């Protein structure tokens, strides 16, 4: 079961992949203004942060004895863990790609 945050992150990654492939096929510079990569990453980070905050607030509410179901808490915590792990993997791939580019001889 994939959450909306993960679907959104996956769609963004696929859109970036499609953009990269189209730029490789056509070396022309486009002047269209769209969301840049930094903005997309910032949105993804903010969404992961929001997911973690929601899970934390649900866990705190459960600990305080409020009317929160344990299954809701566990699902929220797992969603936050999976979204954080996905973001970490994207970061690792980006760093690896950056290092590969920097190690290329000119």
C-alpha positions as CSV (number, residue, x, y, z in Angstrom):
1,X,0.0,0.0,0.0
2,X,1.6,3.2,-1.1
3,X,0.6,6.5,0.4
4,X,-0.2,9.7,-1.4
5,X,3.2,11.2,-0.4
6,X,5.0,8.2,-1.8
7,X,3.0,8.3,-5.0
8,X,3.7,12.0,-5.4
9,X,7.4,11.5,-4.8
10,X,7.4,8.6,-7.3
11,X,5.6,10.7,-9.9
12,X,8.1,13.5,-9.4
13,X,11.0,11.1,-9.9
14,X,9.4,9.7,-13.1
15,X,8.8,13.2,-14.4
16,X,12.4,14.1,-13.8
17,X,13.5,10.9,-15.5
18,X,11.3,11.7,-18.5
19,X,12.7,15.3,-18.6
20,X,16.3,13.9,-18.5
21,X,15.6,11.5,-21.3
22,X,14.0,14.2,-23.5
23,X,17.0,16.5,-22.9
24,X,19.4,13.8,-23.9
25,X,17.5,13.3,-27.2
26,X,17.3,17.0,-27.9
27,X,20.2,19.1,-26.9
28,X,18.3,22.3,-27.5
29,X,17.9,24.7,-24.6
30,X,14.3,25.3,-23.7
31,X,13.2,28.6,-22.3
32,X,10.0,27.3,-20.6
33,X,9.7,28.0,-16.9
34,X,8.6,25.1,-14.9
35,X,9.3,23.8,-11.4
36,X,13.1,23.4,-11.0
37,X,14.7,20.5,-9.4
38,X,15.5,22.3,-6.2
39,X,11.8,23.3,-5.8
40,X,10.7,19.7,-6.4
41,X,13.2,18.4,-3.8
42,X,12.1,21.0,-1.3
43,X,8.5,20.0,-1.8
44,X,9.4,16.3,-1.3
45,X,11.3,17.1,1.9
46,X,8.4,19.2,3.2
47,X,6.0,16.4,2.6
48,X,8.2,13.8,4.4
49,X,8.5,16.2,7.3
50,X,4.7,16.7,7.4
51,X,4.2,12.9,7.4
52,X,6.7,12.5,10.3
53,X,5.0,15.3,12.2
54,X,1.6,13.7,11.8
55,X,2.9,10.3,12.9
56,X,4.5,12.0,15.9
57,X,1.4,13.8,16.9
58,X,-0.7,10.6,16.6
59,X,1.8,8.7,18.7
60,X,1.7,11.4,21.4
61,X,-2.1,11.4,21.4
62,X,-2.1,7.7,21.8
63,X,0.4,7.9,24.7
64,X,-1.7,10.5,26.4
65,X,-4.8,8.2,26.3
66,X,-6.7,10.2,23.7
67,X,-9.2,8.5,21.4
68,X,-6.7,7.3,18.9
69,X,-6.6,3.8,17.5
70,X,-3.3,2.0,17.8
71,X,-3.6,0.8,14.2
72,X,-3.8,4.4,13.0
73,X,-0.7,5.2,14.9
74,X,1.3,2.2,13.6
75,X,0.2,2.9,10.0
76,X,1.2,6.6,10.3
77,X,4.6,5.6,11.8
78,X,5.2,3.1,9.0
79,X,4.2,5.6,6.3
80,X,6.7,8.2,7.8
81,X,9.5,5.6,7.9
82,X,8.9,4.5,4.3
83,X,8.7,8.0,3.0
84,X,11.9,9.0,4.9
85,X,13.7,5.9,3.5
86,X,12.6,6.7,0.0
87,X,13.9,10.3,0.4
88,X,17.2,9.0,1.8
89,X,17.6,6.7,-1.2
90,X,16.9,9.5,-3.6
91,X,19.5,11.6,-1.8
92,X,22.0,8.8,-2.0
93,X,21.4,8.3,-5.7
94,X,21.8,12.1,-6.3
95,X,25.1,12.2,-4.4
96,X,26.3,9.2,-6.3
97,X,25.4,10.8,-9.6
98,X,27.1,14.0,-8.6
99,X,30.3,12.2,-7.6
100,X,30.3,10.4,-11.0
101,X,29.9,13.6,-12.9
102,X,32.7,15.3,-10.8
103,X,35.0,12.3,-11.4
104,X,34.6,12.5,-15.2
105,X,37.6,13.7,-17.1
106,X,37.1,16.6,-19.4
